[in-house]
């Protein structure tokens, strides 16, 4: 899912099922910095392995943030 889509910066969140343990998800936050010609200058990926309860907690924390 594309979260931020600017000319110079993009942020994606990708969620994938894990084979083992099967009750967990791999959550990737991927940021891309781009130059004025849309060439990628930098990519950073932050990877987390969380279960359903932790996913709900994360969603609540992000939703309640002010």
C-alpha positions as CSV (number, residue, x, y, z in Angstrom):
1,X,0.0,0.0,0.0
2,X,1.4,3.4,-1.0
3,X,1.1,5.7,2.0
4,X,3.0,8.8,0.8
5,X,3.5,9.6,-2.9
6,X,5.4,12.8,-3.5
7,X,7.7,13.7,-6.4
8,X,10.8,13.3,-4.1
9,X,9.6,10.7,-1.6
10,X,7.5,7.6,-1.4
11,X,6.5,5.4,1.5
12,X,5.0,2.0,1.1
13,X,3.8,-0.6,3.6
14,X,3.8,-4.2,2.5
15,X,2.4,-7.0,4.6
16,X,3.1,-10.7,3.7
17,X,2.2,-14.0,5.3
18,X,5.0,-16.0,6.9
19,X,5.3,-19.7,6.4
20,X,6.7,-20.3,9.9
21,X,5.4,-19.3,12.4
22,X,2.2,-19.2,10.3
23,X,0.4,-17.0,12.8
24,X,2.8,-14.1,12.1
25,X,3.0,-11.5,9.4
26,X,6.1,-9.8,7.9
27,X,5.5,-6.0,7.8
28,X,7.8,-3.9,5.6
29,X,8.0,-0.1,5.7
30,X,9.8,0.9,2.5
31,X,10.9,4.5,1.8
32,X,12.3,5.8,-1.4
33,X,14.0,9.1,-2.0
34,X,14.0,10.2,-5.7
35,X,15.6,13.0,-7.7
36,X,13.8,15.3,-10.0
37,X,14.0,12.8,-12.9
38,X,12.4,10.0,-10.7
39,X,15.6,8.2,-10.3
40,X,15.9,6.4,-6.9
41,X,18.6,7.9,-4.8
42,X,18.0,5.9,-1.6
43,X,15.9,3.0,-0.4
44,X,15.4,2.0,3.2
45,X,13.4,-1.0,4.3
46,X,12.3,-1.6,7.9
47,X,11.1,-5.1,8.6
48,X,9.0,-6.3,11.5
49,X,7.5,-9.8,12.3
50,X,4.3,-9.4,14.3
51,X,1.3,-11.5,15.1
52,X,-2.4,-10.5,14.8
53,X,-2.6,-9.0,18.3
54,X,0.5,-6.9,17.8
55,X,-0.9,-5.8,14.4
56,X,-4.0,-4.5,16.1
57,X,-1.9,-2.7,18.7
58,X,0.2,-1.1,16.0
59,X,-2.9,0.0,14.1
60,X,-4.4,1.5,17.3
61,X,-1.2,3.4,18.1
62,X,-1.0,4.8,14.6
63,X,-4.7,5.7,14.6
64,X,-4.6,7.4,18.0
65,X,-1.4,9.4,17.3
66,X,-1.9,13.1,17.6
